Amino acid sequence: MELRPASGDWKDIDAGLLRLHLEFEEDFRLDLPQLLLLRREVNRAAKALAKMRSGDECRSLRLLTAPPPSDDPQVRRYLAKPPVPYVLRPVPGLPRILTAGDSLDLDFFLFGGGRELAATLIDLFVYIGECGFCNGEGKFSLSRVSVVDERGEAVAVWCPGQVWTSPQWPLFFFDREPQLLPGQRGAIRFITPARLMRRGKPLFRPSLAQLFPFIVRRVCGMCHYWCGVDLLADPGDFFANLPQEDIRGGLQWRDWRTLSGDRGEQPVGGLVGRIAVPAEWLAYGAPFFMLGARLNLGKGAACGAGAWELVLEP
């Protein structure tokens, strides 16, 4: 399917990759459950810093962590909650035993205008480092910050004590018409658990037809709020013409932590596994599948939850 944006230009959909180099000051074991709690630590840090900041710094902090909704009621109906502009890329090699002096790189995509908030993201992680990566454990410092290009080459742009200056960003662009072979199929494979909610309840075993709208909204939200591009003139018409074949099976729900509260212990989990994407689906929604794989999916997507990849098959 050739996707023509309703407003804006496809070339305006871009991202920069910011690499935070963490140097740990104490021994720390980082596993997937702790990484998936990063969203909580970011929110805590944002609330604490908001009490210490004022003026433009405070406004930038709110814009980075809790952007305001659109003034357009139609956009609010379709994209109820604005996305934050950053997305943590998958962290390889977990679980990882880190000792004092060891380093860990966290790679964040910053989409569109979100690159102007890079200094605020750095400020957040300086504070998180002082408090600890998770539950007060795993204190670290930022040894440097780099920008990374599509070849994986990194250039340092900040170190402690240095005033942030907006760098020359090497940009990532995304194909509007990905090159697919005739009849090519694919599969979605989740790398980290995805927690998808519908009407306040989690989806435990969604079909492809149930999963795809989450991907489309995630992509449309990021493009609208941070790149100034509206991809769909009529979302209702787009969804009404989805392929008729639906795919079930392959995705499973897996609990990864337990919450303790007034109602006792509550398991928290997300979707894992893979689900097939038939050729007709891939041809119809290719731009959304391709770009969506860069954005993660579901609750906590910005901080590494719901990371997935599109695996193309012959």
C-alpha positions, 0 to 999 in steps of 0.5 A: 500500500502506498501511504500518502500523509494527509498533512505534512511530508513523509520525509519529515518523519525522522529520529536521532539516536542518543547513546547514554554511557552509564558507568556504575559506582556499585555492583548491580545485577540488571535483568529484564524485570528491573529494566522494565521498571525503568518507566517507574524510575523515570516518572519518579525522577521527573516528579522530583526534578519538577520541584527543583526546576522552574521556567523553561527547564520545568516546561521542558521536563513536562513536555518530555515526560507528560506532553499535553494533548492535542487541541484538535478533538478529532485527534484526541478521540483517536490518539487519546494520550500523546506519546513521549518523544523518546524510545529505548532500544533493546538492551542486549545481553540480559541478565548482566552482572555489573560491577563497580566501574562497569559501563552500560550503554542505553540507546534512545531514539528521539523523534522529530522535535523531541531532539530539542529535549535531549538535554532534559533526558540527560538531566533525568538520567543524571538524577536517576544515576544518583538515586539508583537504576532500580529501587535505590540500587545500581547507582551510576554516573553518566560518563558521556553522551554520544549521537549515533548514525545508521552505521553504528558510528558514535560521536561524543557530544557531552560529558559531565561538567560540559554545557549541552550544545545541540549537536549536528544530528545524524538522522534516521529516515523511514521508507514510505514504500518498503521494498517487498518481494511479491507475496512476501510474508513476515512475522512479529516477534516480541523481544520484551513483554508488551502490555496492551490494554483495551477498555481497561483490561489487558489483551492476553492472546490478541489476534493480528487484527486486534494487534495491528490497530495498536501499532497504527495508533502508536505510529500515528501518535508519534508522527502527529505529535513530534514530526508534524505529520498526519498519516491517515486522513480517515482512520475509520476508512483505513481500518474498514479495508483491512485484509479479511484473513485474521491470524491467531495463536503464537502470542502468549501472556507471561507474568514478569513481576508481582505487585503487592497492595491492598488487594494482595499480590497482583501479577503483572505481565505482557505478551511474548512470542511471535505472530505471523503476518500474511503477505496481504497484511504486510502489503497493506500495512508495510509502512506501519509495520516497518516504523512501528518496530522502531517504537515499541508497543504498549505500556512502558514502550518508551522505556523498553517494554514491548520491543518487537521486530518484523521478521521478513520471510521469503 
